[in-house]
Amino acid sequence: MDSVNVENERSYFILGGSVVGPSHVQRSVPCQDAAAFEVLPFGLAVLAVADGAGSAQCSDIGAQTAVKAVVDNLASEMSQASMSEANLHAVVSVLAGRARSAVEQKSQELGCALRDLASTLVVAILREDSIVVAHIGDGGVVIKTAGGLNVISPPEESEYANETTFLTGENWQKSLRLSSLASGVQGAAVFTDGCQRAALLREGDGWIAGERFLGELFSYADEIADPQEGTQDLMGLLRSAKVCENCDDDKTLLLAVRKLRAL
């Protein structure tokens, strides 16, 4: 890493967050989604999103605890590992484990059952033009490459509608799905299931990226210079009637694009 030419270094520019869904507003239920991200030097970033289970009474706390644990542990885990793809696979798995441990500890602090903090979890580590993902439950990850948009981690397939696996489940490790792309990544979108109808389209038995929705957002992120302004615009879109008419659930979307580092 000492040989990096900082004049040509690209880092990740990230927009996004969580908005409460209309159905939650009507029922005075807090936002049960959560998002967190961290950008480190040398083109490294982590994005984490979680969707608390609607049936779990403290799922908003569980989701917040999970994503916070991911970003809080990134720097220490990366300092102990090289940047190879194999090691990044190990790191992203460890971060998911750190999230599980943090939620277990939170349940003890609150004196509640672990299932009361149930949430999904998606963790993406971006390193220059590569990505590794650890994913449990629904939601998804779409990447931008020179060839277009690709679904690198789709929602979990389940036998029944509205059924998914949670980080708090007994068999969470067996349900954790890993995926990666070693090169060519120009950007990534990480989202919860509230955004699925806009971000993903069914094609046969699989999924394809929603080009109209995500393509326009990636183009917008490429052009805008102020991440705060960009995040406000993105959150406004997620709250809009156009998006909410297809899903009244909470919505979380983190959008990352590679840009030349500001000198």
N, C-alpha and C positions, 0 to 999 in steps of 0.2 A: 504494500500500500504506500510505501514511502516514495515510489516512483510515479505516483499519479500526477498528471499535469493539471493543476487546479484551474488553469485558464480554460480548459476544455471539459471540466468536470460538470456532469449533469446530476441534479438532485431531484427528488420527487416533490411536486407541488400538489397539495392535497386539499380538497374541498369536501364539505359535507357534515353530517351529523344525524340526529334523530328528531322526528316531529311526532306529536301525539295525534292519533287518528280520530276522526269525527265520532266514531262509536264510543271511544273512551271519554271524549269530552261530554257526550250526552249522558253517560253513566257516572261521570265524576271519577273515572278511573285514571290513575297516573300513567304516563308513558311507560310501557314495559320493555321498550327497546333501549339499547345503549350502544354507544360507539366511542372508540378511542383510537388515536394514532400517534406515532412518534417518527420523526425524521432524524436520522443520524448521518454523520459524514460518509463520504465515499459512496454516494448513491444508494444508501441503505434506508429502508423504511419498513414499518410494520403497521398494518391496519387490522382492527378487530371490531366485529359487530356481534351483538347478541340480541336475541328475541325472547323475552320472558314468557313463560307459559301462562295463558289466560286463566287457567284453573288453579294456579299456584298463588297463594295469598301474598307472598313477598317476592314475586318473580322480578319486579323492577329492581329490587336490591340485588338479587342474584345476577341479573344481566350487568348491572353497573360494576359489581365486584369482579366479575369474570373479565371484562374488557380492561379494567384498571390493572388487574394482575398481569395481563399480557404485556402492556406497555411498561409497567414498572420493572419487569424482569428482563426486558429486551437487552439493555446495555450490558448487564452482567453476564447473560448467556452468550452474547456475541463476543465479549472479550475473552471468553474461554474457548472459542471455536474459530477455525479458519473459515474462509468464505466459500468453500467448495459446496456444490449442490448437495452432496451426500450429508455434509455437516448441517446445512440449512434444513434438510429434512429432519434431522435429529433435533435441532433447535426449535423448530415450529411445533414438534410433538411435545417437547419439554414445556414450552410456553402454554400449551393446552393443559398440560398437567399442573402447571403453576396456577392456572385459572381454577381448575377443579379443587386444588388444595385450599385456595383462598375462599371459595364458596363453602367448603366444608367448615373452615374456621369461622366464617361469618354465621353459619347456622348454629354453631356452638355459642357464639357471642350473643345471638338473638334468642337462644333457647328454643329454636323451632326445628322442625324436621327438615332434612336436606331437600326433600321433594318440594318444600314450600318456596325454595329459591330456584326452581327449575328454569333453565333457559337453553336455547341453542347457542352455538359459538362458531364463528368463522374467523380464522386468523390467516392473514397473508403477509409473508415477508417478501419484499422486493429488494433485490440487490442488483444495481445497474440494470441490465435488460433481461434479468431472470426473475422467476417467481416460484415460491413454494407455498402451498396452502394446506392448512389443517381445518377440517370441517366436520361438524356434528349437527345433524338436524337439517332443517330447510334453509331457505335463503340461497345465495349463490355468489359466484365470482366470474366476471367476464373480463377478458383481457383484450387490449388493442394491440395489433401488430400491423406490419406493413401490408399484410394480406387482408386486413379487416378485423372484425370482432369475432372472438371465439369464447365459448363457454368452457372454462377450464375446470370449474367445480359446480355442478348442477345441484338442485335441491335433492334431498334424500328421497328415494322412491319408497312409498309405503303402501300397504295393502288397502288402507282405509283413508278416506278424505280427512283432512285436518289432523292426521296422526303423524307424529314425528318423534325423534329420539332427542333426549336432553343430556346436557353435560352432567347432570346430577344422577343419571341412571346408573344402575349397578354395572352394566356392561358397556359403559361409555367408551372405554379404550377400544373395544372390538368394533364399535360403531364409528370411531374416528377415521375419516377418509383423508388420505394424503394425495395431492396432485402437484404437478410442477411443469414448468417449461424452462429450459436451460438458457435460451437466448431469444432475442427478437421482441421482447415485451416493451411497448411504448407507453402503456398505461394500464390501469386496472380499476374495475368497479366492484365493490364489495357491498352486499346489501342483504337485508332481511326479507322475509316473505311478503311484507306489505308492498314491496316494490316489484314483486315477481311478475305481475300481469303486464307491467310496462317494460321491464328489463328483459324478460324472457318470453319466447313463443314456443309452443309445442310443435314439433315436427316428427310425425310418426311416434316412435316410442321414446324419443329424446327431446332435447331442447336446443334452440338456436337463440342467439342474441337479438334483442329488440333494437334493430338498427335505427329506427326512427327516433326512439327515445334516447338510447345510450350514445348513438353516433353523434347526435346534436350536442349532447352534454360533453363528450370528449372534445369536440371542436370548440365549444365554448371555453372549456378549461385550458385548452392550448393557447387561446387568445388573451384571456384575462390576466392581469398582472397582480391584482390585489386579492389574496385568498379570503379575506374577511368579506369583501364585496361579493366574491364568487359564492361563498358559503351562504350568505343572505339570499342571493338569487336562487340558489339550489333549494334551500329550505322553503322559500316561497313557492317554488314549483311543486314540491312534495305536498304542500298544504292546499294547492289549488284544486278547484272543483274538477278540472279536467283529469287530474290524477286520482283524486279521491272518489270519483264516480265509479271507478273500477275496483276500488278496495278502500273500505273505511277503517282499516286497522292502522296501528302505528307503522311508521315508515322510517327506515334508516338506510342511508346510502353514503358511502365514502368513495370519492373519485380521485384517483392519483394519476398524474401524468409526469413524464420526465421532461425537465427543462434545463437549459444551461444555468449553472449556478450564478447567482448575482454576485459580482465581485465588488 
